[in-house]
Amino acid sequence: MSGNVTSLFRSTAAHSPSMAALTRESGEAAGAGPVDFCIPCNPYFPTPAMFEELAGRLRDIITYYPSSADTITAELCSLLQLPPQCVAMGNGSTELITWIDHLLVRESLAVPVPTFGRWTDQPMETGKRVDMFPLQEAGGFALDLARYAEFVRARGTRAVVVCNPNNPDGGYLHKQALVQFMDAMADRDLVVIDESFLEFADAEAEPSVVQEAMLRPNVVVLRSLGKNFGLHGIRFGYLVANPALAGRVRAMLPKWNLNSFAEHVVFMLRDHGPEYAQSLHQVRRDRLEMAAQLSALPGLTVYPSQGNFLFVRLPVGAEGTAVRDRMLTEHRVLVRECGNKIGSSSRFLRLVVRPQVDVRRLVSGLEQVLYGAGRGAAVPGPATGTGYSSGTAAVDRLMHETNGSGMRAITAQTAGAGAPGLAAAPSPGTGTGTGVPLPAAVPVAAPVAPAAATVPGPAPQPVPGPQPVPYPGPVPVPHPAPAPQPAPAPVPAPAAAAGYPPPVGPTPPGVPARGGLTAAQVRGTNGLESVPATGWPHTAGMGQAG
């Protein structure tokens, strides 16, 4: 049976098998599956009482058509105090990513890796060039926005993605830095800020950039509902942008792209704001405690996270797929092994934050699998050195194929020569610790001219110094205090940061962007009626203009 279960992982491309598939293959009864540290849901919401209410309405929910997407979206916007003209609601964020790719991305898209797989896979499936900016393990997978901006300009990339917090590592970017980056990218076709996990962040009081996105002509903010509401199976999410961009996506969505479960949950939320706020608080507290317990395991590195998950590097010599399979079959604990994420490897796991009773089971299982002598430990013995880079030969190959070979014109230039600026794959047998061939550190890719123009590229950057320090335990990682935020209107021109190309100025006060809204309109005038506060917790800065 265990062989059949673990074979499900090998048959998936960039994601894990569904819980339904694992339950069917294992023969377990419904609701008796493994403890789930894989799917990043909120374990405290909905409350048991909300589930009972949904169960009592089950017959009506599955029997009748839902209301139109406009009706459900209007209720969500009323709750979050957002203008409906600026919102498009989709059947999960993946549906919205698909339409963003089809409608708003032209020939190329830049994305840091590792990240959520659909941001790399979706545009490649439609023939776009995907310019991958590698996040360095030696730097804790932190995204340097200034270097990323240089990379985008050197590549001539037309659309840009930033996930905040990033999946799988949970890395966080402060709002002020993101707004400055958005203005630096004002001459690009599109900037997407994926805030799918932002509800779990507590680094600053109002981290969301939705208010700033509505004022800019080329910015889309993507937000999830399934993750923070603990309801992945319902498939609902939304994007926020100026009315022109949001309207283009909304016009293409099917009339009934949202199901009746989504409608019932959205209309229930108004009465359950306090429970939702408490659930987020509990997840944040659990995150600190879980990180402290995992950091106590010898050789395990835990990266600081602002999501509802933790990214961990296994001890030297441990192989993630073996750890995953043994945790599932021997301890009935499901973990996310990240070897099929571009920019990562099987030495990394992503572990969802869960209540302490489940974390104790996770830690006990990892102790036995990694260090136990009963059936042989996954770690063969004490090892020294962690000379492991986030790149592998397979990752280098994927980046080589997309960074410079995705467009026919560039393919002709690079045929037989390989993509410039990328490290060559090493010969087998090199590297330390894992037995996997390890390439040289991957520098920022050298430029490829977008048309006939020749764009000088940045010099290759050395990999930052030391390996990341294990998570410091129950004390939160300190973050630099954010500078005071200016009022949303008028929007002042951002100060130029070192390393940024000269930014194009933001929309002047009182002048709408192309198809956009003025700050006054976003605040509720000129036909966009403001909505009185309802008591719903605006934990991520939603509806906080003015």
Phi, psi and omega per residue, in radians:
M1 nan -0.717 -3.094
S2 -1.087 -0.617 3.113
G3 -1.122 -0.672 3.118
N4 -1.161 -0.707 -3.129
V5 -1.123 -0.892 -3.075
T6 -1.219 -0.391 3.079
S7 -1.154 -0.397 3.101
L8 -1.080 -0.574 3.123
F9 -1.199 -0.633 -3.117
R10 -1.273 -0.333 -3.134
S11 -1.567 -0.086 3.103
T12 -1.692 2.627 -3.074
A13 -1.519 -1.257 -3.052
A14 -2.004 0.078 -3.069
H15 -2.369 3.021 3.086
S16 -1.543 2.746 3.055
P17 -1.135 2.714 -3.132
S18 -1.233 2.768 3.083
M19 -1.105 -0.603 3.112
A20 -1.090 -0.740 3.131
A21 -1.144 -0.726 3.122
L22 -1.122 -0.698 -3.137
T23 -1.148 -0.748 3.122
R24 -1.095 -0.759 -3.060
E25 -1.224 -0.571 -3.103
S26 -1.451 -0.282 -3.113
G27 1.349 0.219 3.141
E28 -1.349 2.699 3.095
A29 -1.224 2.724 3.107
A30 -1.013 2.354 -3.128
G31 1.435 -0.007 -3.118
A32 -1.941 0.442 -3.102
G33 -1.295 -3.063 -3.126
P34 -1.217 2.845 3.010
V35 -1.217 2.180 -2.906
D36 -1.673 1.793 2.987
F37 -1.817 0.318 -3.051
C38 -1.832 -0.897 -3.042
I39 -1.493 2.103 -2.986
P40 -1.378 1.290 3.117
C41 -1.780 2.790 2.985
N42 -1.401 1.992 -3.067
P43 -1.351 -0.117 -3.053
Y44 -1.888 0.031 -3.101
F45 -2.558 2.452 -0.067
P46 -1.096 2.827 3.109
T47 -1.305 2.828 3.064
P48 -0.952 -0.652 3.128
A49 -1.130 -0.634 3.106
M50 -1.178 -0.694 3.098
F51 -1.110 -0.680 3.099
E52 -1.115 -0.680 3.108
E53 -1.121 -0.752 3.095
L54 -1.110 -0.718 3.132
A55 -1.091 -0.664 3.129
G56 -1.172 -0.406 3.141
R57 -1.756 0.134 -2.981
L58 -0.963 -0.775 -3.084
R59 -1.036 -0.827 -3.134
D60 -1.170 -0.665 -3.093
I61 -1.071 -0.776 -3.055
I62 -1.588 -0.135 -3.123
T63 -1.553 -0.681 -2.952
Y64 -1.924 2.698 3.044
Y65 -1.049 2.584 2.998
P66 -1.342 2.975 2.966
S67 -1.191 2.976 3.128
S68 -1.159 2.788 3.116
A69 -1.060 -0.560 3.123
D70 -1.085 -0.684 -3.141
T71 -1.159 -0.786 -3.126
I72 -1.183 -0.711 3.126
T73 -1.116 -0.702 3.132
A74 -1.069 -0.684 3.117
E75 -1.175 -0.741 3.107
L76 -1.086 -0.752 -3.133
C77 -1.143 -0.633 3.074
S78 -1.097 -0.682 -3.141
L79 -1.173 -0.757 -3.047
L80 -1.624 -0.027 -3.120
Q81 1.010 0.919 3.069
L82 -2.108 2.518 3.078
P83 -1.217 2.216 -3.101
P84 -1.000 -0.481 3.131
Q85 -1.113 -0.345 -3.081
C86 -1.745 0.128 -3.015
V87 -2.213 2.415 2.948
A88 -2.216 2.243 -3.075
M89 -1.857 2.310 -3.048
G90 -2.149 2.935 3.098
N91 -1.399 1.187 -3.026
G92 1.592 2.673 3.136
S93 -1.118 -0.432 3.138
T94 -1.134 -0.651 3.069
E95 -1.083 -0.708 -3.141
L96 -1.203 -0.662 3.068
I97 -1.057 -0.710 3.127
T98 -1.060 -0.798 -3.127
W99 -1.266 -0.584 3.035
I100 -1.037 -0.767 3.125
D101 -1.105 -0.806 -3.084
H102 -1.198 -0.661 -2.966
L103 -1.722 -0.563 -2.922
L104 -2.053 -0.231 3.140
V105 -1.776 2.178 3.131
R106 -1.526 -1.861 -3.007
E107 -1.594 -0.316 -2.973
S108 -2.650 2.697 3.135
L109 -2.535 2.354 3.097
A110 -1.784 2.441 -3.141
V111 -2.640 2.317 3.018
P112 -1.223 2.558 3.088
V113 -2.259 2.517 0.096
P114 -1.347 2.666 3.085
T115 -2.791 -2.989 3.124
F116 -1.064 2.257 -2.959
G117 -1.066 -0.505 -3.102
R118 -1.174 -0.421 3.122
W119 -1.245 -0.392 3.027
T120 -1.694 -0.720 -3.016
D121 -1.265 -0.760 -3.058
Q122 -1.038 -0.913 3.129
P123 -1.157 -0.545 3.085
M124 -1.160 -0.601 3.118
E125 -1.145 -0.437 3.128
T126 -1.803 0.276 2.995
G127 1.441 0.257 3.103
K128 -1.425 2.746 2.999
R129 -1.484 2.216 3.133
V130 -1.899 1.984 -3.132
D131 -1.645 1.889 -3.037
M132 -1.658 2.188 -3.139
F133 -1.757 1.885 -3.005
P134 -1.291 2.215 3.014
L135 -1.454 2.222 -2.997
Q136 -1.492 2.289 3.076
E137 -1.037 -0.681 -3.109
A138 -1.099 -0.405 3.086
G139 -1.721 0.279 3.139
G140 1.239 0.382 -3.130
F141 1.081 0.406 3.121
A142 -1.289 2.466 3.109
L143 -1.629 2.051 3.044
D144 -1.529 1.845 -3.041
L145 -1.141 -0.586 3.134
A146 -1.152 -0.781 3.111
R147 -1.182 -0.616 3.091
Y148 -1.100 -0.725 3.098
A149 -1.090 -0.724 3.085
E150 -1.072 -0.738 3.125
F151 -1.052 -0.790 -3.132
V152 -1.063 -0.767 -3.120
R153 -1.203 -0.704 3.126
A154 -1.109 -0.631 3.140
R155 -1.427 -0.323 -3.060
G156 1.262 0.476 -3.084
T157 -1.218 2.453 -3.045
R158 -1.644 -0.450 -3.140
A159 -2.255 2.559 -2.995
V160 -2.323 2.429 3.112
V161 -2.129 2.400 2.960
V162 -2.330 2.227 3.071
C163 -1.779 2.232 -3.065
N164 -2.468 1.894 -0.080
P165 -1.181 2.740 -3.122
N166 -1.444 2.561 3.059
N167 -1.938 2.063 0.505
P168 -1.867 -0.063 -2.946
D169 -1.557 -0.276 3.125
G170 1.380 0.188 -3.140
G171 -1.074 2.475 -3.011
Y172 -2.130 2.472 3.078
L173 -2.062 2.311 -3.117
H174 -1.232 2.625 -3.041
K175 -0.985 -0.782 -3.102
Q176 -1.048 -0.720 3.132
A177 -1.155 -0.675 3.129
L178 -1.171 -0.719 3.119
V179 -1.092 -0.718 3.104
Q180 -1.112 -0.703 3.105
F181 -1.129 -0.720 3.112
M182 -1.020 -0.723 3.127
D183 -1.231 -0.598 3.072
A184 -1.140 -0.445 -3.139
M185 -1.754 0.399 -3.085
A186 -1.142 -0.334 3.133
D187 -1.628 0.052 3.058
R188 -1.474 2.823 3.101
D189 -1.143 -0.675 -2.979
L190 -2.724 2.438 2.969
V191 -2.194 2.130 3.120
V192 -1.914 2.186 3.009
I193 -1.893 1.902 -3.111
D194 -1.558 1.860 -3.113
E195 -1.817 0.593 -3.027
S196 -1.022 -0.511 -3.091
F197 -1.970 0.240 -2.993
L198 -1.203 -0.429 -3.135
E199 -1.044 -0.407 -3.089
F200 -1.561 -0.091 -3.095
A201 -1.371 2.558 3.060
D202 -2.367 0.363 -3.108
A203 -1.249 -0.492 3.067
E204 -2.631 2.829 -2.959
A205 -1.193 -0.712 -3.075
E206 -2.276 1.444 -3.010
P207 -1.460 -0.258 -3.015
S208 -1.308 2.589 3.095
V209 -1.886 0.396 -3.096
V210 -1.102 -0.672 -3.135
Q211 -1.116 -0.715 3.115
E212 -1.205 -0.592 -3.133
A213 -1.116 -0.697 -3.107
M214 -1.134 -0.349 -3.123
L215 -1.618 -0.065 -3.042
R216 -2.016 2.567 -3.011
P217 -1.374 -0.251 -2.975
N218 -2.283 0.342 -3.061
V219 -1.993 2.319 3.040
V220 -2.157 2.313 3.039
V221 -1.895 2.229 3.141
L222 -1.837 2.329 -3.124
R223 -2.356 2.534 -3.119
S224 -1.768 2.671 2.963
L225 -1.962 -0.629 -3.100
G226 -1.064 -0.653 -3.066
K227 -1.247 -0.907 -3.070
N228 -1.343 -0.401 3.069
F229 -1.618 0.015 3.089
G230 1.202 0.526 -3.029
L231 -2.352 1.107 3.129
H232 -1.043 -0.605 -3.049
G233 -1.175 -0.364 -3.122
I234 -1.314 -0.553 3.121
R235 1.142 1.387 2.993
F236 -2.605 2.508 3.126
G237 -2.833 3.123 -3.120
Y238 -2.666 2.808 3.015
L239 -2.122 2.720 3.110
V240 -2.232 2.290 3.138
A241 -2.789 3.133 3.023
N242 -1.144 2.770 -3.016
P243 -0.996 -0.542 -3.134
A244 -1.147 -0.854 -3.139
L245 -1.192 -0.819 3.135
A246 -1.074 -0.674 -3.137
G247 -1.155 -0.627 3.113
R248 -1.078 -0.750 3.123
V249 -1.241 -0.779 -3.080
R250 -1.072 -0.628 -3.111
A251 -1.172 -0.384 -3.100
M252 -1.628 -0.218 -3.082
L253 -1.325 2.519 3.096
P254 -1.072 2.708 -3.088
K255 -1.009 -0.755 -3.127
W256 -2.008 0.970 3.128
N257 -1.376 -0.197 3.079
L258 -1.867 2.393 -3.056
N259 -1.615 3.043 -3.064
S260 -1.176 -0.538 3.054
F261 -1.066 -0.788 3.117
A262 -1.030 -0.756 3.139
E263 -1.077 -0.821 -3.097
H264 -1.118 -0.684 3.137
V265 -1.159 -0.808 -3.127
V266 -1.021 -0.725 -3.118
F267 -1.351 -0.233 3.050
M268 -1.461 -0.407 -2.928
L269 -1.108 -0.585 -3.074
R270 -0.980 -0.543 -3.090
D271 -1.609 0.052 -3.031
H272 -2.292 0.497 3.113
G273 -1.051 -0.819 -3.132
P274 -1.059 -0.712 3.126
E275 -1.127 -0.665 3.124
Y276 -1.136 -0.804 3.125
A277 -1.045 -0.708 3.124
Q278 -1.146 -0.638 3.135
S279 -1.113 -0.717 3.119
L280 -1.143 -0.721 3.106
H281 -1.048 -0.735 -3.115
Q282 -1.184 -0.681 3.105
V283 -1.082 -0.750 3.141
R284 -1.104 -0.702 3.110
R285 -1.179 -0.745 3.107
D286 -1.065 -0.607 -3.117
R287 -1.053 -0.760 3.128
L288 -1.143 -0.788 -3.110
E289 -1.168 -0.702 3.137
M290 -1.161 -0.713 3.118
A291 -1.088 -0.697 3.141
A292 -1.120 -0.737 -3.127
Q293 -1.187 -0.719 3.125
L294 -1.182 -0.626 -3.123
S295 -1.144 -0.358 3.128
A296 -1.319 -0.231 3.134
L297 -1.320 2.267 -3.070
P298 -1.025 2.261 3.044
G299 1.408 -0.078 -3.122
L300 -1.593 2.239 3.108
T301 -1.838 2.270 3.121
V302 -1.983 2.151 -3.119
Y303 -1.538 2.420 3.100
P304 -0.996 2.407 -3.041
S305 -2.387 2.548 2.996
Q306 -1.954 0.122 3.067
G307 -1.653 -2.990 3.061
N308 -1.722 0.666 3.115
F309 -2.682 2.841 3.103
L310 -2.183 2.397 3.090
F311 -1.715 2.158 -3.084
V312 -2.205 2.536 3.036
R313 -1.815 2.198 -3.129
L314 -1.216 2.777 3.115
P315 -1.053 2.738 3.117
V316 -0.985 2.275 3.132
G317 1.721 -0.286 3.140
A318 -1.433 2.504 -3.138
E319 -2.024 2.163 -2.956
G320 -1.080 -0.664 -3.103
T321 -1.173 -0.646 3.091
A322 -1.167 -0.716 3.101
V323 -1.098 -0.809 3.132
R324 -1.020 -0.852 -3.070
D325 -1.141 -0.716 -3.131
R326 -1.247 -0.633 3.080
M327 -1.077 -0.649 -3.114
L328 -1.302 -0.841 -3.017
T329 -1.404 -0.550 -3.079
E330 -1.674 -0.489 -3.036
H331 -2.181 -0.021 -3.141
R332 0.934 0.809 3.081
V333 -2.181 2.177 -3.101
L334 -1.721 2.106 3.112
V335 -2.099 2.813 -3.137
R336 -1.757 1.847 3.041
E337 -1.463 2.349 -2.915
C338 -1.850 0.410 3.123
G339 -1.188 -0.353 3.128
N340 -1.696 0.229 3.013
K341 -1.675 2.191 3.121
I342 -1.060 2.253 -3.122
G343 1.648 -0.085 3.097
S344 -2.084 -2.928 3.072
S345 -2.726 3.072 -3.109
S346 -1.299 0.076 3.048
R347 -1.471 -0.058 -3.075
F348 -2.035 2.496 3.017
L349 -2.117 2.553 2.925
R350 -1.904 2.174 -3.043
L351 -2.085 2.120 -3.110
V352 -1.254 2.470 3.087
V353 -1.226 2.219 -3.118
R354 -2.378 2.964 3.121
P355 -1.040 2.779 -3.014
Q356 -1.059 -0.611 3.141
V357 -1.070 -0.643 3.109
D358 -1.317 -0.627 -3.134
V359 -1.123 -0.671 3.104
R360 -1.066 -0.668 3.098
R361 -1.176 -0.702 3.091
L362 -1.068 -0.863 -3.088
V363 -1.123 -0.719 3.105
S364 -1.077 -0.758 3.119
G365 -1.122 -0.728 3.124
L366 -1.127 -0.671 3.115
E367 -1.047 -0.764 -3.118
Q368 -1.237 -0.716 -3.099
V369 -1.251 -0.714 -3.065
L370 -1.413 -0.641 -2.979
Y371 -2.189 -0.159 -3.065
G372 -1.197 2.690 -3.110
A373 -1.817 -0.104 -3.032
G374 -1.062 -0.924 -3.134
R375 -2.046 0.279 -3.130
G376 1.645 2.187 -3.093
A377 -1.385 2.648 3.068
A378 -1.214 -0.477 3.050
V379 -1.653 2.028 -3.004
P380 -1.161 -0.426 -3.114
G381 2.957 3.088 3.133
P382 -1.005 2.367 3.125
A383 -2.313 2.717 3.126
T384 -2.075 2.577 3.090
G385 1.482 2.548 3.081
T386 -2.294 0.835 -3.054
G387 -1.326 0.995 -3.081
Y388 -1.933 2.293 3.100
S389 -1.796 2.672 -3.126
S390 -1.157 -0.317 3.078
G391 -1.481 2.589 2.967
T392 -2.251 3.034 3.131
A393 -1.035 -0.677 -3.138
A394 -1.169 -0.695 3.121
V395 -1.140 -0.757 3.094
D396 -1.013 -0.695 -3.133
R397 -1.132 -0.774 -3.141
L398 -1.099 -0.741 -3.138
M399 -1.193 -0.615 3.092
H400 -1.086 -0.727 -3.077
E401 -1.232 -0.487 -3.087
T402 -1.753 -0.611 -3.118
N403 -1.448 1.385 3.068
G404 2.101 -0.225 -3.132
S405 -2.002 0.113 -3.087
G406 -1.452 -0.302 3.138
M407 -1.965 2.449 -3.066
R408 -1.055 -0.686 -3.094
A409 -1.133 -0.657 -3.126
I410 -1.348 -0.570 3.126
T411 -1.012 -0.714 -3.129
A412 -1.096 -0.605 -3.114
Q413 -1.291 -0.580 -3.000
T414 -1.767 0.011 -3.101
A415 -1.009 2.216 3.068
G416 1.426 -0.137 -3.079
A417 -1.969 -0.317 -3.085
G418 1.452 2.792 3.140
A419 -1.233 2.278 -3.124
P420 -1.191 2.580 2.998
G421 1.498 -0.062 -3.127
L422 -1.814 2.509 -3.140
A423 -1.176 2.416 3.097
A424 -1.267 2.624 3.104
A425 -1.153 2.397 -3.112
P426 -1.331 2.890 3.075
S427 -1.296 2.653 -3.108
P428 -1.032 2.573 3.054
G429 1.643 -0.134 3.123
T430 -1.500 2.926 3.120
G431 1.715 3.117 -3.098
T432 -2.347 2.745 2.900
G433 1.516 -1.095 -2.931
T434 -1.741 -0.216 -3.070
G435 1.399 0.008 3.108
V436 -1.616 2.385 3.107
P437 -0.999 2.257 -3.069
L438 -1.973 2.171 3.132
P439 -1.422 3.001 2.999
A440 -1.165 2.804 3.130
A441 -1.011 2.399 -3.071
V442 -1.503 2.040 3.075
P443 -1.398 3.012 3.023
V444 -1.078 2.317 -3.039
A445 -1.073 2.472 3.064
A446 -1.232 2.771 -3.037
P447 -1.254 2.653 2.941
V448 -2.150 2.212 -3.067
A449 -1.080 2.274 -3.109
P450 -1.229 -0.563 3.122
A451 -2.406 -2.029 3.108
A452 -1.641 -0.267 -3.072
A453 -1.243 2.625 3.062
T454 -1.882 2.082 -3.096
V455 -1.898 2.086 3.107
P456 -1.154 2.402 -3.086
G457 -1.744 2.859 3.102
P458 -1.253 2.638 3.084
A459 -1.168 2.565 3.115
P460 -1.004 2.393 -3.115
Q461 -1.706 2.402 3.081
P462 -1.220 2.669 3.062
V463 -1.141 2.357 3.117
P464 -0.982 2.826 -2.945
G465 -1.032 -1.801 -2.925
P466 -1.325 2.859 3.031
Q467 -1.164 2.698 -3.142
P468 -1.121 2.474 3.130
V469 -1.343 2.443 3.108
P470 -0.976 2.709 -3.073
Y471 -0.969 2.342 -2.966
P472 -1.330 0.194 3.073
G473 1.675 -2.614 -2.991
P474 -1.261 -0.156 3.124
V475 -1.503 2.215 -3.108
P476 -1.058 2.592 3.068
V477 -1.172 2.204 -3.108
P478 -1.196 2.472 3.070
H479 -2.028 2.548 3.078
P480 -1.076 2.453 -3.131
A481 -1.145 2.214 -3.135
P482 -1.193 2.548 3.090
A483 -1.178 2.673 3.119
P484 -0.952 2.352 -3.105
Q485 -1.460 2.345 3.071
P486 -1.269 2.792 3.058
A487 -1.111 2.561 -3.084
P488 -1.026 -0.480 3.131
A489 -2.482 2.300 -0.068
P490 -1.281 2.706 -3.131
V491 -1.544 2.021 -3.121
P492 -1.308 2.697 3.077
A493 -1.194 2.312 -3.091
P494 -1.256 2.618 3.067
A495 -1.251 2.452 -3.111
A496 -1.232 2.317 3.110
A497 -1.689 2.657 3.114
A498 -1.076 2.289 3.111
G499 1.627 -0.257 3.111
Y500 -1.416 2.512 2.932
P501 -1.162 2.750 3.123
P502 -0.984 2.120 -3.088
P503 -1.373 2.681 2.969
V504 -1.445 2.347 -3.034
G505 -1.101 2.684 3.115
P506 -1.267 2.987 3.113
T507 -1.038 2.273 3.134
P508 -1.086 2.704 3.119
P509 -1.011 2.358 3.080
G510 1.412 -0.050 -3.134
V511 -1.951 2.072 -3.130
P512 -1.218 2.497 3.010
A513 -1.182 3.018 -3.131
R514 -0.996 1.913 -3.112
G515 1.263 0.182 -3.015
G516 -1.805 -2.941 -3.127
L517 -2.009 2.630 2.931
T518 -1.345 2.890 3.113
A519 -1.063 -0.649 3.129
A520 -1.094 -0.682 3.132
Q521 -1.156 -0.705 3.118
V522 -1.090 -0.565 -3.127
R523 -1.307 -0.146 3.003
G524 2.115 0.148 3.118
T525 -1.767 3.128 3.081
N526 0.970 0.808 3.007
G527 1.650 -0.236 3.085
L528 -1.743 1.700 -3.000
E529 -1.203 2.327 3.059
S530 -1.293 2.708 -3.102
V531 -2.021 2.249 3.140
P532 -1.132 2.695 3.141
A533 -1.070 2.448 -3.084
T534 -1.985 -0.025 -3.082
G535 1.621 -0.105 3.101
W536 -1.187 2.348 -3.064
P537 -1.276 2.051 3.105
H538 -1.560 1.206 -2.988
T539 -1.246 -0.341 -3.118
A540 -1.979 0.396 3.071
G541 1.414 0.303 -3.140
M542 -1.249 2.346 3.045
G543 1.158 0.520 -3.044
Q544 -1.823 0.345 -3.131
A545 -1.158 2.287 3.009
G546 1.262 nan nan
